[in-house]
Amino acid sequence: MSADGLTQSRGGFWASVVSLFATSSTLVCCAIPALLVALGAGAALSSLVSIFPQVVWLSEHKTVLFVSAGAMMLASGWLQWRNRSAPCPTDPRLRDACLTTRKTSAFVYGLSVLLYVVGGWFAFVQPWLSEL
């Protein structure tokens, strides 16, 4: 443990932030375009694709994107689990910072899981249901 006692908690926090960015790419590839089409905003999707053509590349490689994001989510979840009961410093200020970081990290991880599930729904489940 480091001198300030926050290194382990910060590691879990940064892992959660990385997983949040990874899962937000699943929204860009699949959920946002599907939402725009469902709302009848195909012209807005066309404008989005013309401004950011990388969206098409993300959609074409969605399986790799989801596998990579899932691996990052698993690693982040493991770090969250490992650090759930890591000791915090006894100094009240540092202890409060440690507990706040731990709670924020759990929230960010939960948000990442939610984004991953929403993106996965629109990328894989919804097209499968449409074929039935």
N, C-alpha and C positions, 0 to 999 in steps of 0.2 A: 504494500500500500504506500502511496506517496505521502509526503509531509502534510499536505492539506486534507488527505483522505477522500478526495473527490474524483480521483482518476478513474476508478472502476465505474462510478455512476456516469461520468462524462463519456466513457467508452460506449456504454449502452445507449446514451442519448444520441451520439453521433451515428451509431449503427441504425437507430430508428430514423434519423434524418435521411440517411442514404437510402433506406428502404422506402421512405416516403417519395423521394425523387424517382426511384425506380418504378414504383407503382403508379405514379402520376403519368408516366409514359404510356401505361396501359390505357389510361383514360383518353389520352390524345389519340392513340391508334384506333381505338374501338368504340368507346362509350360516347364521346362527344360527337363524332360523325353520325352514329346511330341515332342519337338524340336529335340532332339537327334534321335528319331525314324524317324521323317520326313526327316532328313538329311542323313539317312541311317547309323547312328552311333549306331546301336543296341549293338555292342560289347562294345562301350564306356559306354552305359547305364548299361550293365551287370556288367562292372567293377565298376561303381559308386554304384550300388546296393550291390555288394559284399563287398565293402569297407565301405559303409554307409547303413546298412540294415534298418535303421530308415526311409529311404525314402519310403519303402513299407508301413510301418505303417502310415506315413503321407498320402499316397495315399488312403489307406483303410478308413481313417477317414477324408476325405476331406470335407464332409459336416460340421462336427463339426469345423474343421479348418477354413472354410470360414465364418461360422456364428460368431465364436469368433473374427476373424480378422475384420469382418464387424462391430461388436459391438465396437471394439477398434477404428475403423475408424470413426464411428459416434460420439463417445465420443471426439476424437481428433478434428473432424470437428466442434463440438459444442464449444470446448475450443478456437479454432481458431476464430470462429465467435464472441464469447463473448469478446475476447481480441483484436478484430480488431481496436477498437478505444479507447483502454485503454490509459490513459495519460502517457506520457513519462516525465522524469525529465527535468528541464529547463537548467541544466548544459549541455553545448554543447557536451562534451565528453560522458556523460551518455545518452544524447538524441540520439546521433549517435549510441551508442551501443544498445540502445533499438530498434531503427528503423532497424538496421542490424539484430538483433535477430528476429524481427518480419518478415522480408523478408526471412531470412533463414528458419524459421519455415514454412512459406507458401510454399517455394520451396520443403522442405522435405515432407510436406503433399501432395503436388501435385504429387511428385514421388511415394508416397505410394498409392495414388489413381490409378495411372497408373499401378503399379505392381499388384494391386488387380484386376483391369480389365483384364489384360493380363492373370493372373492366372485363373480367372473365365472363361475366354473364352476357355482356353484349358481344364479346368476341367469339364465344364458343357455344353457350347454351341457347341464346336467342336464335341464332341461325339454325341450330339443330331442331328447335321447336317449330320453326317456320317451315321446315321440310316435311314435318309430319302431317 
